[in-house]
Amino acid sequence: MTKRSPLSAIFSSARGAASWTGAAALLHIFSLSSALAQAPPAAAPKPPCTAPAYRQFDFWLGDWIVTSPDGKPQGTNLVTRPLGECVLQEHWKGQGGSVGESYNIFDSVSRRWHQTWVDNGGTYLSLEGGLVGNDMVLTGPEHVIRGQSTIDRITWQPKGVDEVHQIWDTSNDSGKTWSNQFHGVYRRRK
């Protein structure tokens, strides 16, 4: 008795046209899988957060000693990138024992930067904005502090590669006038 291959059995089957249909489908599957095997590999997906906008705040990355403009120590600040290329994380330690952290991210949908700040004194800030010239300017929504409507605005001004000024202003009149709350001069720790 002659052994037949599974394909020859399909072609010579007494089932007629139905077998031919099954054989044609099987051949079609084989030809598709062969074509897919010969297709060039798909390009690797682009890593997230690599567009130039994600680098706009990179001037703030680093290990900083922070003083007032007249040189009085204010604290230290370590700004890192813990989540790949997507997020800046701030680790603040103030002279008087304050400790705070922020997360900063560029949102590609709104095309704006966002910061969420919290500290051991119970302060919570939610800010958004972007570059204004070379400065990063983030502003919070109006909220009530001790019964008074307040807006927070923080500006980071790069002054070369080893110095950044951080200026925190508040407004109690919907942004018509601003009062300075903090002016930190960041100098890169060497």
N, C-alpha and C positions, 0 to 999 in steps of 0.2 A: 504494500500500500504506500502511495506517495504522500508525503507530508505536504500540506499546503500552508502558506503564510496566512496570517489573519486577514491581510488585505485581499489576497486572491480568493479567500473564502467569501468576502463581501461581494466581490465582483462576479463570482460565479454562482451566487446563491439563487435559489429558485424563487426568491421573493421578488425578483424583477426590478421594476422601476424604483420601488421603495429602497432597495439596497443601493441602487445607483445614487439615489439622493443622499443616503447616509454616507456612501463612499465619497461623493463630491464634497459634502460638508467636512468630512474628515481631512480630505486633501486641502481644502480651504484653510482649515485650522493649522495644518502643517505648514502651508505656505506663509500664513500670517506670522506664525511663531518664528519661522526662518527669517522673514523680513525684519521683524523686531530685533532678532538677535544680531542682524547685520547693520541696524540703524546706528548712527553715531550716538554716543552717550549724551544724555541731556546735560546742559550746562549746570554747574553747581549753583544753588541759589545764592544770591548776594547776601553777605552777612547783614544782620539788622544794624541800624543806627550808624551807617558809614557815610551818609550824605554830608556835605560840608556844613550844613546848619547844625549838626550835632557837635561840631567842634567850636562853635561860637563862644562857649563859656570855658574852654580849655585853659585860658589864661589864669583861671582861678585855681586850677589843680596844683597841689603842692603842700608842703609843710611850712606853716607861716608863724612868725612871731608878730603879734598885733599890738600896736601902741596908739595913743592919741596923737593928733598932729604935733603936739608939743613934746612928744617922746615918752609920756608916762605909760608904763606897761598896762595893757588891757586884757591880754590873754594869749592863747595859742589857738590855731585853727589848722586842722589837717583835712584837706579836701582830696578825696580819692574817687576812683572809678571802680566800684565793687561789682558791678553787674555788666561785665563786658564793656562795650563802647556806648552804652545807652544812658547811664545814670551817673551824676556826680553826687557824692555823699559828703556832707560837711560834718566835722566833729569839733565843736567849739568847747573850749575850757576857759572860762573867765577868771580874772584875778580874784574876784570876790566869791568864788565857789559856784558860779553859774555854769551849767553844762547844758549844751543843746546840740541838736542835730537837724540837718535838713536833707531832703532828697530833691534833686533838680533834674528835670528831663525836658527835652524838646519834643513837642507833640507835632508830628508830621501832618496831621489832619488840620489842626487850627493854625499851624505854622507859628506857634508861640511857645516860649519857655514857661515852665511851671515850677514853683518851689513850694514845698510843704515844710514848715519849721515847727519844731516842738522843743520845749526845754523843761528843766527841773523846777522852774518857777510857775509852771502852768500856762505858759504862753504858747499859743497856736497861731501861726500865720499861714495863709494860703495866698500866694502871689503869682502873677503871670505877667508876661511882657516879652521883651526881646531887645535886640541891639538897637541903640540910638547912636549913630556914629560908631565909635569904638566902645561905648559904654553899654553894659547890660543893665537895663532898667526894668524892674519888676514891681508891680503895684497890686495891692490887695483890694478887694471889694470893701465898700463902706460897711463898718460894723460899730457896735456900741461898746465902749469901754468906760466903766464907772459912770454910766448915764450919759456919756457924750459920744456923738457920732464921730468916727475916726476913719481915716484912710491911711494905710501904710505904703510907703514907696522906698525901695532900696535900690541904690545905684552902685554898681561896681565899675571902677575906672582903672583900667590897666595903665601903669606908668612904667613901661619897659617890661622886661621879662622877670624881674625880681621884686616888683612892687605893685600893689593893687590898693586902691582906696575904696572902702565900703562906707557909703553914706546912707543912713537910715533917717528919713524924714516922715513926719506925720502931718495930716491936715484935719482940722476940725470944722472946716467950712466948705466941704465938698471939693477940695482941691484948689480953691482960690489962693490960699496962702499955705506955706509949709514951715514947720518948725523942726530943727535938727534934734534927733534923739541920740545919735551915735555917729561918730566919724572915726573909723578904724583905719590905720595905716598898716597894711600887711607887708612885711618884708620876709622874703624867702629865707628859711633856715638853711644855713650852709654847713 
